[in-house]
Amino acid sequence: MQAEAFSSPIFVKRATYIVQEIASLADAIDFLDEWPEDRRDLIHDTALRVCYDAFDGRKPISAARDAFCEFAQRFAMLEDPTFAMQWIAACKSANQKA
């Protein structure tokens, strides 16, 4: 699968202390494909369809990014990018000291 990069990454909160970066179309499709079937709804289906349409060249990458953001907002997983970047920088700094 091509890794069509988004204009800017999307950060989603997967669990209490787990934030995942969605930086490309491939990341978004993988995330949506792994979403539990019992939690899927129309917004999930639409986001996945738009991502596949972008992958096939029928929609712009920006439409897929927007659809994924709507999905993440629906499930209250959208994380503030400023907070996420600070958290990532802090983790990298701590790992370099170790």
N, C-alpha and C positions, 0 to 999 in steps of 0.2 A: 504494500500500500504506500502511495506517495505521502510524504510528510509535508503537505501544504501548510506553511506556517501562518498562524493568525497574525494580524497587525500588532496585537499585544496579547500576552497570555491571560488566561482566565484562571483564577484560583478558586478551588472548591474545597469545602470542609467535609472530609469523608467520615471523620470521627472526632471525638473531643480534642485530640492532639495531633490529628493527621490532616494536613492541607496538601492537596495535590494540584500541581500545575498542569493546565491544559493549554498547550502552546501551539497545537496544530490540529488539522482536520483528523489526522490519524488518532491523536490522543482523544479527541471528542468522540469519534466513532467507537473506539475501544471502550471508553467509559460508558457510553450509552448501551453498547452490546452487553456489557457486564451487569447492567442495572437489573435488580431482581424482577422477575416477571410479575410477581404479585404486587409490585409497586408501580408498574408501568401504567401510563394513562395517555390521553390524547396529546398532551404537551410533549411527553417523551417520544411518542410515535412521530409527531411532527418534527421534532428536533432531529431524530434519527433519519427521517426521510430527507430533510433539507441537507443534512451532512452528506448523505449518499448522493444526492443530486449535485452538490458542489464537487464531490469527488469525481463524478462522471462529467463535469463541466457544464451542467445544465443550470447551475446557480452559482453566484459569486461566493468566494470564501467568506466574505463579510456576512452574507446571509446565514451561513452555517454558524459562524461565531455568535451572531445575534440570537439565533434559535437556541444554541446551547446555553447562552446566558439566561434566556427566558426559562428554560428547563431548570437551571440551577437556582434561579430565584423562586420558582414554584415550590421547590423542596427546601428552601432556606439554606442552601449550601454555598451560595455565592459569598466569597471572602473578599474583604477590602484588599486590593493589590498592594497598597502602601504597607499595611500591617503584614501581609504575607511576605513581602520582600524583606522587611526588617527581621522577621522571624527566620527566614532562610539565611540572611547574612549573619545573624547571631549563631545559628547552628554551624555554619561553615567556619566561623571564627573559633568556636569552641572545639571543633574537630581539628583545626590546625594547631591548636595549643596542646592537644593530647598526644 
